[in-house]
Amino acid sequence: MQRRDLLKSFVAASLCSAFPLSLAQASARALPWKNWSANQSCLPKSRIAPENIDQLSSILKGHNGTVRAVGSGHSFTALVPTDDTLLSLRNFTSVNPVTGSNQQADIGAGISLQQLGLKLDKIGQALINMPDIDKQTLAGSISTATHGTGRMLGSLSSYITELEFMDAQGDLHLCNKQVNPDLFDAARVGLGALGIITRVRMQNTQPFNLKRVGTWRPYEEAFAQAKNLADIHRNFEFYVIPFTGMTLSDSLDITSAPVTESEELNSNDGLGDLKMARDYLGWSNKARELVLGSYMKTLEPSANIDHSFKIYSSERSVRFNEMEYHLPYETGIEALQEIVNLIERKFPEVFFPIECRFVKGDDCWLSPFYRRDSISIAVHRFFEEDYLPLFKEIEPIFRKYEGRPHWGKLNTLGYPEFASLYPRFKDFLAIRESLDPSQRFANDYLKKTFAL
């Protein structure tokens, strides 16, 4: 039998996918925008995509209203919406090796991670680590401290060695650890509040293959072994599958073995199956756990080998809304157990797995990993379902454990909470004020966040 046939006897079909509207090259008329999950939208007066630095400078010098940069729309917070101008960097996608450097590259800020992996491979480089969604742009990813997993690996922002961005007056700024170091530490996670990022210099490595091994474990075993497995493997994460008693872990390690072809559980198909199981078996949590848990216990570990950028990131076609917090490494698993207990006690409608990852601390001022090794916990709801009741109940647990929310994921925090969570928050605000005193890069969400 195919490995999914047993489960398909109870649940079948997969969910439809949908994607946000693509940007027009330039438009003087109102065109609606919405993000990937459709929980954020706006009707901007114009949407523009400059061809080069000179055009970008002319646009900013000739514009007196609000400008918000937009990437692929994979953030769930209201970072993008504006009724004025949306600016896309879709034409800033170059990738060039830095002469005389050790595996560094200058990268156009508008490139998607999917494009970036391919282009870096062609010049003999690879990102040191990557997140798990391939449609995000580089600028959007670093602006929100997007991350992958790895006990000794940081977010994408932590591998930036130099940044170039343009301020509200159309002037370029260059910063690194030697030139404007405070600006560099602020801008590596800038929420689009300091300016428009145009170029990112990344510290990379030589191309490498990864071996992925997927392993099913009961809750108790997974919770007990998680930290040890994160220490052993280059990359390690695991997913708690609610109402099954089981988890699925992914461990990734560098290998010299060639690319293989092997059967993998497709995450999009798997989510469709979990939803159907919820719909058919939701009348009884015990029946749901018996069917799903029994099936999962029959599964042997799966393994495959591929180029790193193909292993790390993939396309997500099942849409959702998400809350993700980053908790101290020491207490993250304890918080996760509380969240699982809460969901299984009060929210039988949940079918999305809970994702648990590991991230090394960094020194970016607004990074959720600032001076702190972290365990990241992400909770999801299907995009057509009301996420508010679940997230409202879970967020106090995250807060109890001193969690910092992912800048692109849903949360209810404002200026007082952020100021208490980030030691350099007011320093960031001072730099923002010096670069954009007229608040041309600030929308309603950032005004609340920064108390403008």
Phi and psi in degrees as a GROMACS rama.xvg file:
@    title "Ramachandran Plot"
@    xaxis  label "Phi"
@    yaxis  label "Psi"
@TYPE xy
-60.0428  150.668  GLN-2
-66.0089  -18.6599  ARG-3
-97.9836  -2.35596  ARG-4
-63.3834  -38.8178  ASP-5
-61.0291  -46.564  LEU-6
-68.0199  -33.8075  LEU-7
-66.5702  -17.8586  LYS-8
-69.627  -16.4322  SER-9
-108.802  -36.823  PHE-10
-137.113  146.559  VAL-11
-152.976  170.252  ALA-12
85.9971  157.15  ALA-13
-126.549  169.966  SER-14
-91.8313  155.078  LEU-15
-73.8228  151.732  CYS-16
-110.722  156.03  SER-17
-150.401  150.67  ALA-18
-130.923  153.095  PHE-19
-66.1631  159.182  PRO-20
-60.8694  140.445  LEU-21
-80.1186  154.367  SER-22
-76.9606  140.908  LEU-23
-75.7461  156.494  ALA-24
-58.9885  -44.407  GLN-25
-163.599  143.02  ALA-26
-148.703  135.179  SER-27
-97.1262  -2.98804  ALA-28
-109.526  160.227  ARG-29
-67.8438  126.816  ALA-30
-128.168  125.979  LEU-31
-66.2261  147.864  PRO-32
-126.278  142.524  TRP-33
-143.171  154.001  LYS-34
-82.1652  -179.184  ASN-35
-58.4501  -41.7195  TRP-36
-90.3542  -6.40654  SER-37
69.9774  18.5048  ALA-38
-87.9885  -10.7174  ASN-39
-126.007  140.24  GLN-40
-154.817  163.288  SER-41
-162.07  168.477  CYS-42
-126.146  81.5162  LEU-43
-70.3628  152.621  PRO-44
-66.2194  -34.7982  LYS-45
-150.916  156.135  SER-46
-132.657  122.032  ARG-47
-128.947  153.237  ILE-48
-141.185  87.5793  ALA-49
-59.6397  148.394  PRO-50
-80.5965  -27.7307  GLU-51
-159.004  -179.095  ASN-52
-60.1017  -43.601  ILE-53
-62.3239  -43.0534  ASP-54
-64.3774  -41.1649  GLN-55
-60.6733  -43.5545  LEU-56
-62.8197  -42.8338  SER-57
-62.6361  -40.0594  SER-58
-62.1812  -47.5461  ILE-59
-69.6877  -36.4887  LEU-60
-69.5467  -28.7369  LYS-61
-98.6792  8.8925  GLY-62
-121.686  129.764  HIS-63
-105.248  -7.894  ASN-64
-92.7973  -162.877  GLY-65
-82.0921  138.059  THR-66
-126.351  125.852  VAL-67
-121.165  129.902  ARG-68
-75.2837  143.678  ALA-69
-128.847  137.86  VAL-70
-107.54  -121.648  GLY-71
-93.5917  -2.15991  SER-72
77.3365  30.1365  GLY-73
-95.0735  6.79545  HIS-74
-89.89  145.332  SER-75
-99.8683  -18.0365  PHE-76
-78.9051  167.226  THR-77
-88.1148  47.4088  ALA-78
-70.1069  -30.9611  LEU-79
-92.1191  -43.878  VAL-80
-51.3652  133.625  PRO-81
-154.916  151.437  THR-82
-96.8057  10.8252  ASP-83
-108.273  -99.5752  ASP-84
-123.134  128.703  THR-85
-100.632  132.657  LEU-86
-120.888  123.074  LEU-87
-103.208  142.259  SER-88
-102.367  29.2699  LEU-89
-58.8495  -20.1986  ARG-90
-93.9391  -1.24067  ASN-91
-101.222  82.6208  PHE-92
-131.719  16.7094  THR-93
-71.555  152.774  SER-94
-137.064  116.363  VAL-95
-133.919  130.683  ASN-96
-64.6209  146.68  PRO-97
-88.8398  117.577  VAL-98
-59.2561  130.976  THR-99
80.569  1.24993  GLY-100
-95.8265  167.526  SER-101
-97.6541  91.1224  ASN-102
59.3515  48.074  GLN-103
-112.512  154.762  GLN-104
-143.732  144.754  ALA-105
-92.8452  126.398  ASP-106
-128.291  132.778  ILE-107
-64.0009  135.542  GLY-108
-67.8214  -20.5413  ALA-109
-90.5593  0.824456  GLY-110
-69.914  144.119  ILE-111
-81.0884  157.214  SER-112
-65.1442  -29.7813  LEU-113
-64.3628  -47.9511  GLN-114
-63.3241  -40.1198  GLN-115
-62.9053  -43.6068  LEU-116
-57.885  -43.2005  GLY-117
-67.1923  -44.6018  LEU-118
-68.5461  -38.1728  LYS-119
-65.0317  -38.8881  LEU-120
-60.0247  -36.3768  ASP-121
-69.1161  -23.1378  LYS-122
-104.741  14.4093  ILE-123
76.7939  32.9929  GLY-124
-134.761  167.482  GLN-125
-153.755  147.084  ALA-126
-62.2317  144.186  LEU-127
-66.9733  -36.9326  ILE-128
-151.157  158.914  ASN-129
-143.41  154.711  MET-130
-76.2077  -175.617  PRO-131
-105.057  6.56399  ASP-132
-119.094  129.199  ILE-133
-93.2676  -5.45843  ASP-134
-88.2726  -12.731  LYS-135
-65.4627  146.328  GLN-136
-83.6847  158.851  THR-137
-64.2502  -45.7383  LEU-138
-61.7055  -43.6636  ALA-139
-64.4836  -37.3097  GLY-140
-66.129  -49.0868  SER-141
-72.1087  -30.3335  ILE-142
-65.6567  -20.9987  SER-143
-115.502  11.3771  THR-144
58.8412  40.7591  ALA-145
-63.2115  146.354  THR-146
-143.101  163.909  HIS-147
-104.733  -135.982  GLY-148
-138.231  152.41  THR-149
155.62  119.364  GLY-150
-55.0727  -34.503  ARG-151
-113.038  21.1084  MET-152
-123.046  137.174  LEU-153
-94.0643  -176.398  GLY-154
-70.5328  170.277  SER-155
-55.9808  -37.5247  LEU-156
-60.5332  -30.3404  SER-157
-71.4513  -13.0471  SER-158
-102.185  7.69077  TYR-159
-77.4206  132.452  ILE-160
-109.391  -14.7707  THR-161
-162.341  144.862  GLU-162
-129.85  143.186  LEU-163
-124.297  129.627  GLU-164
-146.063  162.039  PHE-165
-112.565  132.334  MET-166
-84.7984  -177.426  ASP-167
-67.3708  -17.662  ALA-168
-91.5883  1.15793  GLN-169
84.0318  18.3581  GLY-170
-102.372  139.32  ASP-171
-82.4086  142.494  LEU-172
-124.135  137.009  HIS-173
-115.406  134.752  LEU-174
-147.051  145.665  CYS-175
-155.643  -166.84  ASN-176
-69.2976  -20.5687  LYS-177
-100.67  -34.4401  GLN-178
-108.554  118.497  VAL-179
52.1778  58.376  ASN-180
-62.2519  -37.2955  PRO-181
-65.6561  -41.8069  ASP-182
-60.5554  -39.6072  LEU-183
-61.878  -46.5457  PHE-184
-67.4759  -26.9612  ASP-185
-79.9867  -41.4061  ALA-186
-78.9695  -18.8173  ALA-187
-65.2977  -25.4736  ARG-188
-133.005  86.8464  VAL-189
-111.053  -3.87342  GLY-190
58.0974  18.2059  LEU-191
70.3288  16.9773  GLY-192
-95.0379  -15.2277  ALA-193
-97.8125  -27.2482  LEU-194
166.45  -172.676  GLY-195
-97.9307  112.772  ILE-196
-67.9496  132.191  ILE-197
-113.141  -37.7788  THR-198
-141.474  141.208  ARG-199
-126.856  125.594  VAL-200
-97.421  122.576  ARG-201
-113.006  140.511  MET-202
-81.9109  117.97  GLN-203
-115.812  -167.212  ASN-204
-141.906  176.444  THR-205
-72.9453  153.77  GLN-206
-56.2841  145.189  PRO-207
-147.927  154.057  PHE-208
-97.1174  149.385  ASN-209
-121.126  140.957  LEU-210
-100.549  120.208  LYS-211
-100.237  130.766  ARG-212
-122.98  121.157  VAL-213
-100.873  127.629  GLY-214
-131.262  134.757  THR-215
-93.8328  131.973  TRP-216
-139.481  147.735  ARG-217
-64.6724  157.221  PRO-218
-46.1759  -58.6321  TYR-219
-59.0641  -42.2261  GLU-220
-65.4512  -42.3877  GLU-221
-64.3259  -45.691  ALA-222
-63.1969  -39.889  PHE-223
-70.6237  -32.4146  ALA-224
-99.0322  -7.3653  GLN-225
-55.3823  -50.5863  ALA-226
-65.9177  -39.3464  LYS-227
-63.9246  -42.5403  ASN-228
-66.7138  -34.7756  LEU-229
-66.1609  -30.2581  ALA-230
-74.9567  -33.3288  ASP-231
-77.4202  -40.3637  ILE-232
-101.282  149.875  HIS-233
-57.7837  -48.2131  ARG-234
-127.123  136.04  ASN-235
-147.077  134.635  PHE-236
-148.883  162.97  GLU-237
-147.025  157.248  PHE-238
-118.574  124.996  TYR-239
-87.3136  123.45  VAL-240
-97.2273  102.978  ILE-241
-58.2294  146.551  PRO-242
64.1017  28.1539  PHE-243
-128.384  -21.2981  THR-244
75.2349  8.35083  GLY-245
-126.724  156.246  MET-246
-128.208  156.569  THR-247
-121.013  122.675  LEU-248
-107.509  150.235  SER-249
-118.38  120.067  ASP-250
-115.3  132.047  SER-251
-123.146  134.04  LEU-252
-141.574  145.442  ASP-253
-66.5264  139.251  ILE-254
-141.465  151.029  THR-255
-91.5701  -1.59158  SER-256
-70.4945  152.716  ALA-257
-75.0407  167.343  PRO-258
-59.5243  139.01  VAL-259
-119.322  163.821  THR-260
-115.535  119.531  GLU-261
-148.731  157.619  SER-262
-73.1113  130.304  GLU-263
-122.587  153.958  GLU-264
-73.2941  121.387  LEU-265
-77.358  123.615  ASN-266
-64.823  -34.7487  SER-267
-69.359  -43.794  ASN-268
-62.611  -41.1346  ASP-269
-61.7944  -38.9659  GLY-270
-66.2276  -38.272  LEU-271
-61.7989  -40.2675  GLY-272
-65.3668  -41.8968  ASP-273
-65.0145  -36.8323  LEU-274
-65.4301  -43.3885  LYS-275
-65.5776  -36.3697  MET-276
-64.1663  -40.7315  ALA-277
-61.3938  -43.3609  ARG-278
-66.2807  -40.5786  ASP-279
-84.0719  -32.814  TYR-280
-114.259  7.53495  LEU-281
-63.8285  -13.632  GLY-282
-68.7658  -16.1843  TRP-283
-148.303  113.726  SER-284
-62.2135  -34.7298  ASN-285
-66.8952  -41.4726  LYS-286
-65.2701  -39.8727  ALA-287
-62.1658  -44.942  ARG-288
-68.1654  -36.9265  GLU-289
-62.4411  -47.2955  LEU-290
-68.9344  -55.0082  VAL-291
-70.3765  -45.9682  LEU-292
-62.574  -40.7435  GLY-293
-64.0429  -41.1065  SER-294
-62.4673  -47.4259  TYR-295
-63.8  -31.6392  MET-296
-69.1939  -15.993  LYS-297
-84.5155  -10.3493  THR-298
-83.5613  130.733  LEU-299
-83.2838  158.787  GLU-300
-57.0468  142.044  PRO-301
-107.623  151.918  SER-302
-145.221  143.202  ALA-303
-154.42  159.7  ASN-304
-126.67  134.879  ILE-305
-157.76  174.686  ASP-306
-59.8977  146.345  HIS-307
-54.7884  -44.4654  SER-308
-68.774  -21.5585  PHE-309
-83.6461  -29.5154  LYS-310
-74.5971  -44.4731  ILE-311
-65.9084  -51.8438  TYR-312
-113.735  148.451  SER-313
-148.46  171.109  SER-314
-84.5272  135.196  GLU-315
-108.917  114.405  ARG-316
-103.205  -14.1525  SER-317
-92.037  112.96  VAL-318
-80.4384  153.131  ARG-319
-156.945  169.862  PHE-320
-114.002  151.015  ASN-321
-140.477  142.259  GLU-322
-119.559  126.452  MET-323
-135.344  128.942  GLU-324
-120.152  151.792  TYR-325
-111.057  118.297  HIS-326
-111.207  157.22  LEU-327
-53.7194  139.955  PRO-328
-53.3315  -36.6613  TYR-329
-67.3512  -29.1935  GLU-330
-119.247  3.20324  THR-331
-61.7643  -42.5857  GLY-332
-67.5544  -37.2635  ILE-333
-61.1061  -43.44  GLU-334
-63.1664  -41.0981  ALA-335
-59.1148  -43.2408  LEU-336
-62.3288  -38.969  GLN-337
-62.861  -40.7947  GLU-338
-66.5797  -43.9986  ILE-339
-60.4389  -44.1958  VAL-340
-62.2213  -40.6852  ASN-341
-63.3715  -47.2744  LEU-342
-61.2442  -45.4825  ILE-343
-74.9643  -14.4611  GLU-344
-90.6561  -34.352  ARG-345
-124.555  -13.7089  LYS-346
-132.09  70.6905  PHE-347
-65.5426  -15.0564  PRO-348
-76.3863  -12.295  GLU-349
-72.1774  133.341  VAL-350
-129.455  -15.7339  PHE-351
-68.17  139.787  PHE-352
-64.2878  154.755  PRO-353
-96.6853  126.023  ILE-354
-98.5429  133.377  GLU-355
-126.291  121.332  CYS-356
-130.478  168.229  ARG-357
-123.31  134.697  PHE-358
-139.459  135.048  VAL-359
-77.897  146.373  LYS-360
-66.8954  160.97  GLY-361
-143.117  -169.834  ASP-362
-122.765  20.2557  ASP-363
-78.0716  129.284  CYS-364
-56.5044  -43.0892  TRP-365
-102.777  16.5216  LEU-366
-73.3599  133.062  SER-367
-60.5561  -12.8982  PRO-368
-102.023  15.2132  PHE-369
-58.2059  117.295  TYR-370
54.9493  28.8326  ARG-371
-153.872  119.052  ARG-372
-67.2242  140.794  ASP-373
-135.917  157.311  SER-374
-112.966  123.86  ILE-375
-99.2988  132.386  SER-376
-123.869  124.573  ILE-377
-119.931  130.496  ALA-378
-117.836  137.028  VAL-379
-125.516  153.041  HIS-380
-132.206  140.83  ARG-381
-53.5246  138.173  PHE-382
-61.7183  -22.3345  PHE-383
-87.7106  -2.46736  GLU-384
-108.901  152.94  GLU-385
-72.6134  115.446  ASP-386
-88.5934  -13.9433  TYR-387
-60.586  -47.751  LEU-388
-59.1577  -44.0282  PRO-389
-64.2303  -50.7509  LEU-390
-65.7837  -33.7496  PHE-391
-63.255  -36.5433  LYS-392
-78.5435  -31.7648  GLU-393
-83.3293  -34.3971  ILE-394
-56.2787  -39.7045  GLU-395
-59.2224  -30.2697  PRO-396
-67.1481  -45.9127  ILE-397
-57.2519  -44.0887  PHE-398
-67.088  -38.151  ARG-399
-56.4338  -36.0087  LYS-400
-96.0593  21.1476  TYR-401
60.6065  38.7482  GLU-402
-73.0863  149.915  GLY-403
-112.446  127.666  ARG-404
-73.6726  148.223  PRO-405
-60.8283  133.504  HIS-406
-64.0278  -22.5259  TRP-407
-99.2393  2.69415  GLY-408
-114.266  154.178  LYS-409
-63.5989  138.089  LEU-410
-161.261  169.556  ASN-411
-112.679  13.7072  THR-412
-77.3052  157.277  LEU-413
-136.262  -164.578  GLY-414
-51.8254  -49.1493  TYR-415
-58.8954  -41.8572  PRO-416
-69.5497  -45.1144  GLU-417
-64.2865  -40.0921  PHE-418
-61.7455  -32.251  ALA-419
-80.3026  -25.7542  SER-420
-84.8447  -24.1043  LEU-421
-118.481  111.853  TYR-422
-58.8468  -28.9247  PRO-423
-105.408  21.54  ARG-424
-61.6993  -46.2535  PHE-425
-69.8386  -29.6303  LYS-426
-65.4373  -40.0009  ASP-427
-61.1827  -44.2932  PHE-428
-62.4605  -34.8947  LEU-429
-65.8515  -41.0597  ALA-430
-67.8226  -40.5215  ILE-431
-59.5781  -43.156  ARG-432
-63.1521  -38.4459  GLU-433
-69.6531  -31.262  SER-434
-87.887  -31.7047  LEU-435
-140.068  64.4193  ASP-436
-63.3243  -24.6473  PRO-437
-87.7187  1.27606  SER-438
59.2931  40.3458  GLN-439
-74.1699  -20.1428  ARG-440
-101.11  11.0917  PHE-441
-105.702  126.987  ALA-442
-105.429  -173.018  ASN-443
-59.8791  -39.4157  ASP-444
-64.4815  -45.2386  TYR-445
-69.3245  -31.7425  LEU-446
-63.3634  -38.837  LYS-447
-68.8408  -42.7103  LYS-448
-64.0829  -40.4093  THR-449
-100.247  1.60239  PHE-450
56.0756  50.2641  ALA-451
